[in-house]
């Protein structure tokens, strides 16, 4: 069974690295508003694994101009287990991205208008799939 994720949030950080075999790994941090009283934002780790270097570099250049912009990400949820210094094991959620799209640059429309439009699109999609 696969856990699917749709994440809409603000691009906070990004890094582009290469493995020894030459595979590009684009790592993003996306922040979303939190409804918890003690936190203003929640931060999500997103990984885009791409064996084609040119495609990952294209995304890297595209996201360079989109820093702090609203992004749409679709992918699968995975958990990575890490061991802390005291021996405690901890599971860290990661989103392995399959689709990424810039919804809004900060200089464009307000966040509320874009999110309302996005929610309307999702509702229409759900109605069509239920029929």
Residue frames as qw, qx, qy, qz and C-alpha x, y, z in Angstrom:
[[0.000, 0.889, 0.458, 0.000, 0.00, 0.00, 0.00],
 [0.433, 0.246, 0.014, 0.867, 1.28, 3.49, -0.91],
 [0.143, -0.757, -0.413, 0.486, 0.61, 6.65, 1.09],
 [0.376, 0.567, 0.327, 0.656, -0.04, 9.48, -1.40],
 [0.279, -0.600, -0.276, 0.697, 0.61, 13.11, -0.46],
 [0.269, 0.733, 0.286, 0.556, -0.51, 16.43, -1.91],
 [0.465, -0.531, -0.249, 0.663, 1.33, 19.30, -0.29],
 [0.229, 0.800, 0.215, 0.510, 0.69, 22.99, -0.92],
 [0.543, -0.738, -0.125, 0.380, 3.07, 25.31, 0.89],
 [0.158, 0.962, -0.216, -0.050, 5.87, 27.83, 0.63],
 [0.846, 0.295, -0.240, 0.375, 9.31, 26.91, -0.64],
 [0.483, -0.867, 0.103, 0.068, 11.72, 27.56, 2.24],
 [0.297, -0.660, 0.632, 0.277, 15.02, 25.88, 1.27],
 [0.917, 0.387, -0.003, -0.099, 16.49, 23.80, -1.52],
 [0.289, -0.656, 0.648, 0.256, 19.70, 21.96, -2.29],
 [0.855, 0.452, -0.184, -0.177, 20.93, 20.05, -5.32],
 [0.417, -0.582, 0.694, 0.075, 23.42, 17.21, -4.81],
 [0.726, 0.393, -0.498, -0.267, 24.79, 14.32, -6.85],
 [0.905, -0.318, 0.282, -0.032, 25.41, 10.73, -5.82],
 [0.403, -0.501, 0.656, 0.396, 28.64, 8.93, -6.72],
 [0.512, 0.270, 0.761, 0.293, 26.84, 7.34, -9.68],
 [0.102, 0.053, 0.352, 0.929, 25.81, 10.79, -11.00],
 [0.163, -0.639, -0.723, -0.208, 22.13, 10.75, -9.99],
 [0.026, -0.395, 0.107, -0.912, 20.74, 14.18, -9.07],
 [0.330, -0.541, -0.735, 0.240, 18.92, 14.62, -5.78],
 [0.066, -0.490, -0.049, -0.868, 16.93, 17.79, -5.27],
 [0.349, -0.419, -0.736, 0.401, 15.98, 18.33, -1.61],
 [0.134, -0.556, -0.177, -0.801, 13.36, 20.90, -0.68],
 [0.120, -0.314, -0.717, 0.610, 11.94, 22.21, 2.56],
 [0.197, -0.488, -0.473, -0.706, 8.35, 23.35, 2.25],
 [0.011, -0.115, -0.635, 0.764, 6.61, 25.24, 5.04],
 [0.283, -0.531, -0.645, -0.471, 2.88, 25.21, 5.71],
 [0.300, -0.490, 0.236, -0.784, 0.87, 27.18, 8.20],
 [0.295, -0.088, -0.909, 0.281, 0.22, 25.34, 11.45],
 [0.490, -0.603, -0.327, -0.539, -3.00, 25.26, 13.42],
 [0.699, -0.348, -0.477, 0.403, -1.04, 24.45, 16.58],
 [0.218, -0.967, -0.123, -0.040, -0.87, 27.33, 19.04],
 [0.580, -0.676, 0.276, 0.362, 2.83, 26.92, 19.82],
 [0.517, -0.085, 0.568, 0.635, 4.00, 26.73, 16.18],
 [0.326, 0.633, -0.036, -0.701, 3.56, 29.21, 13.37],
 [0.623, 0.503, -0.463, -0.379, 4.78, 26.91, 10.58],
 [0.881, -0.149, 0.448, 0.028, 5.35, 23.21, 9.98],
 [0.172, 0.686, -0.600, -0.374, 8.34, 22.22, 7.82],
 [0.932, 0.163, 0.297, -0.132, 8.22, 19.25, 5.43],
 [0.279, -0.495, 0.692, 0.446, 11.16, 17.49, 3.80],
 [0.790, 0.536, 0.150, -0.258, 10.64, 16.82, 0.09],
 [0.421, -0.417, 0.679, 0.433, 13.03, 14.78, -2.04],
 [0.722, 0.616, -0.021, -0.315, 13.05, 14.77, -5.82],
 [0.585, -0.336, 0.667, 0.316, 15.20, 11.93, -7.14],
 [0.659, 0.700, 0.005, -0.276, 16.04, 12.15, -10.80],
 [0.807, -0.122, 0.407, 0.409, 18.45, 10.01, -12.79],
 [0.517, 0.615, 0.277, 0.527, 18.56, 12.64, -15.55],
 [0.431, -0.337, -0.188, 0.815, 20.83, 15.46, -14.46],
 [0.058, 0.215, 0.321, 0.921, 19.47, 17.96, -16.99],
 [0.392, -0.604, -0.567, -0.400, 15.92, 17.60, -15.66],
 [0.573, -0.599, -0.407, 0.384, 16.97, 18.11, -12.03],
 [0.357, -0.153, 0.032, 0.921, 19.06, 21.15, -12.98],
 [0.113, -0.437, -0.470, -0.758, 16.03, 22.56, -14.85],
 [0.513, -0.691, -0.502, -0.087, 13.94, 22.22, -11.66],
 [0.569, -0.412, -0.226, 0.675, 16.76, 23.74, -9.63],
 [0.196, 0.085, 0.204, 0.955, 16.90, 26.80, -11.92],
 [0.295, -0.556, -0.537, -0.561, 13.11, 27.12, -11.93],
 [0.591, -0.658, -0.449, 0.126, 12.94, 26.99, -8.13],
 [0.489, -0.085, -0.139, 0.857, 15.79, 29.51, -7.80],
 [0.066, -0.262, -0.175, -0.947, 13.49, 32.27, -8.99],
 [0.561, -0.483, -0.488, -0.462, 10.55, 30.87, -6.99],
 [0.379, -0.032, -0.699, 0.606, 12.04, 31.05, -3.49],
 [0.133, 0.222, 0.537, -0.803, 9.29, 31.78, -0.92],
 [0.469, 0.058, -0.389, -0.791, 6.64, 31.05, -3.55],
 [0.754, -0.004, 0.449, -0.479, 3.60, 28.84, -3.18],
 [0.244, 0.344, -0.845, -0.329, 4.28, 25.36, -4.62],
 [0.896, -0.013, 0.085, -0.435, 2.17, 22.27, -5.29],
 [0.085, 0.455, -0.886, -0.026, 3.88, 18.94, -4.69],
 [0.916, -0.036, 0.000, -0.399, 2.53, 15.45, -5.24],
 [0.347, 0.478, -0.802, 0.089, 4.31, 12.27, -4.23],
 [0.808, -0.278, -0.514, -0.070, 4.49, 9.38, -1.82],
 [0.432, -0.770, 0.319, -0.346, 5.12, 9.40, 1.92],
 [0.806, 0.138, -0.516, 0.254, 8.11, 7.43, 3.20],
 [0.560, -0.808, 0.141, -0.117, 9.61, 7.14, 6.68],
 [0.598, 0.488, -0.522, 0.362, 13.36, 7.04, 7.32],
 [0.775, -0.607, -0.161, 0.065, 14.56, 5.62, 10.64],
 [0.340, 0.676, -0.424, 0.497, 17.48, 7.37, 12.31],
 [0.748, -0.425, -0.414, 0.298, 19.30, 6.61, 15.53],
 [0.097, -0.937, 0.124, -0.313, 20.14, 9.52, 17.82],
 [0.256, 0.583, -0.655, 0.406, 23.29, 9.72, 19.95],
 [0.453, -0.324, 0.627, -0.545, 21.51, 8.31, 23.02],
 [0.107, -0.029, 0.988, 0.108, 20.40, 5.25, 21.00],
 [0.455, 0.473, 0.523, -0.544, 16.79, 6.35, 20.55],
 [0.269, 0.199, 0.736, 0.588, 15.36, 5.43, 17.16],
 [0.253, 0.564, 0.258, -0.742, 13.21, 8.02, 15.44],
 [0.473, 0.444, 0.674, 0.354, 11.13, 7.90, 12.26],
 [0.001, -0.487, 0.083, 0.870, 11.36, 10.96, 10.04],
 [0.594, 0.607, 0.520, -0.095, 8.66, 11.52, 7.39],
 [0.151, -0.388, 0.464, 0.782, 9.84, 12.43, 3.88],
 [0.658, 0.602, 0.285, -0.351, 7.87, 13.15, 0.75],
 [0.454, -0.137, 0.663, 0.580, 9.34, 11.59, -2.38],
 [0.364, 0.606, 0.064, -0.705, 8.09, 14.02, -5.02],
 [0.537, 0.262, 0.722, 0.348, 6.77, 12.94, -8.38],
 [0.221, 0.734, 0.401, 0.501, 5.18, 16.25, -9.47],
 [0.320, -0.510, -0.246, 0.759, 6.05, 19.80, -8.60],
 [0.214, 0.673, 0.444, 0.551, 4.43, 23.00, -9.80],
 [0.165, -0.122, -0.265, 0.942, 4.82, 26.66, -8.87],
 [0.032, 0.712, 0.701, 0.002, 1.34, 27.96, -8.08],
 [0.003, -0.972, -0.180, -0.151, 2.19, 31.55, -7.24],
 [0.516, 0.262, -0.265, 0.771, 5.18, 33.84, -7.01],
 [0.280, -0.505, -0.511, 0.638, 5.10, 36.13, -3.97],
 [0.020, -0.244, 0.111, 0.963, 4.71, 39.17, -6.20],
 [0.229, -0.238, -0.704, -0.628, 1.51, 37.84, -7.79],
 [0.553, -0.503, -0.370, -0.551, -2.02, 37.21, -6.43],
 [0.430, -0.522, 0.506, -0.535, -2.80, 36.82, -2.75],
 [0.010, 0.170, -0.980, 0.104, -2.43, 33.38, -1.16],
 [0.457, 0.259, 0.643, -0.558, -6.13, 33.22, -0.28],
 [0.622, 0.527, -0.122, -0.566, -7.24, 33.68, -3.91],
 [0.385, 0.437, -0.791, -0.187, -4.86, 30.98, -5.17],
 [0.107, -0.063, 0.944, -0.304, -5.83, 28.49, -2.45],
 [0.570, 0.349, 0.416, -0.617, -9.55, 29.04, -3.07],
 [0.613, 0.525, -0.386, -0.447, -8.99, 28.33, -6.77],
 [0.217, 0.342, -0.914, 0.035, -6.94, 25.22, -5.91],
 [0.326, 0.077, 0.811, -0.480, -9.60, 23.93, -3.49],
 [0.655, 0.439, 0.107, -0.606, -12.27, 24.44, -6.15],
 [0.513, 0.486, -0.650, -0.280, -10.20, 22.40, -8.65],
 [0.020, 0.180, -0.954, 0.238, -9.73, 19.58, -6.13],
 [0.494, 0.237, 0.585, -0.598, -13.48, 19.53, -5.33],
 [0.664, 0.494, -0.189, -0.529, -14.34, 19.36, -9.05],
 [0.352, 0.406, -0.839, -0.089, -11.85, 16.50, -9.54],
 [0.179, -0.035, 0.897, -0.402, -13.32, 14.55, -6.62],
 [0.611, 0.354, 0.318, -0.633, -16.87, 15.03, -7.92],
 [0.624, 0.507, -0.429, -0.412, -15.88, 13.73, -11.37],
 [0.242, 0.320, -0.914, 0.065, -14.10, 10.65, -9.99],
 [0.367, 0.041, 0.758, -0.538, -17.06, 9.69, -7.78],
 [0.675, 0.360, 0.009, -0.643, -19.42, 9.42, -10.78]]
